Amino acid sequence: MPSRIGKEEGLVVHTRPWSRITPRTCLWPLTGTLIATFGLSIGLTFRSDHHCYAGTCGEWLFPLQARLHVVVWYVWLSVTVTFLAIRAFHPQMQKTLARPIFHRKLPVIKRNLTVGACLMISWIVALYAVIVGVWWHRLRTYFVDRSTAGGIQHGGTTLAAVALTGHWCDVTMGMALIPISRHSALASFFQLSVSTTLTLHMLSAYTLFIIVIIHALLYVSWVSLINSLAERAKTIIPVLNPTYLYHETWPGNDSPLGVWRASLIFTGLFAVIVMLAIAITTLPQLRRKHFNLFYFTHLFSILMVIVICLHASTMLYCTAPGLAMWCLDWSMRLRELKTVLPGSISTFGKGWYM
């Protein structure tokens, strides 16, 4: 539709179609995003075992578990989407889920604990439990057997716990990224308020930070154990990347691949530093007084997500839906910058306008 300019008693009106994601238009972007990112993720698990782009690729050592990890995450996400879709079209169900369990608001977030929130928490815990079932036995067997074969009797279980918490980080990062789009198809189609999506993002992000700290502390405890052993132990499992053997990683391997694998510890350290900075600036007292600091620190999360995907390949597969929705959101914002919004100026005489 072309632009139309009309003049009538000092009234000037500019009109042009203004499109954004609405409950009617968001269904296909949402469905397409899930299908495309699932296809990309599962496809990369068949390629990354030959061309690993991250410091550690689970597909190289644990192809079955890596693919199950992807399937579990997307099935969990799809079931969540289906449940929210049913909720969106049943007002009585919305009222039941919004019913508070306690009349007192929870500290920090200042919100009531509702039936829907309890169901969501239980659903997230179930996801973590399934991931334990997918990974734990295989990881523990791998790290314990390899440590024992090298004459190291302790530390294998700790390494398995480091890897497991890393996979918890995968899905938690995915949960934190999905609700950040301002024009979110999820929020629009499922009639979720901005307050609800922001609360989900905040709680997911804090949970992610806690798991990352546990992940880092477990690794530090393992390094302390290795350093207390004889020098020979350090030439069996490399400290910079314990997923591989010493001869597969720098300094035991000077090839470009060996050096790249050694980057695991540095990409992880960078992500921890950025997350710590973000967590500090989200404190209510600091955020209210220095909102620009809070906002621009959050922009570093873009770089952090890229770096953390280079830390472990499974992170990309779980963050892909949120990243795709975020890119869709920004594409719509850029399009709207070129759009003339409907507006009017009315004159009241004597130089007064509204």
Salt bridges, closest charged atoms under 4 A:
ASP49 OD2 - HIS50 NE2 3.64
ASP170 OD2 - HIS69 NE2 3.21
ASP170 OD2 - HIS167 ND1 3.10
GLU231 OE2 - LYS234 NZ 3.17
ASP329 OD1 - HIS183 ND1 3.81
ASP329 OD2 - ARG333 NH2 2.75
GLU336 OE2 - ARG20 NE 3.74
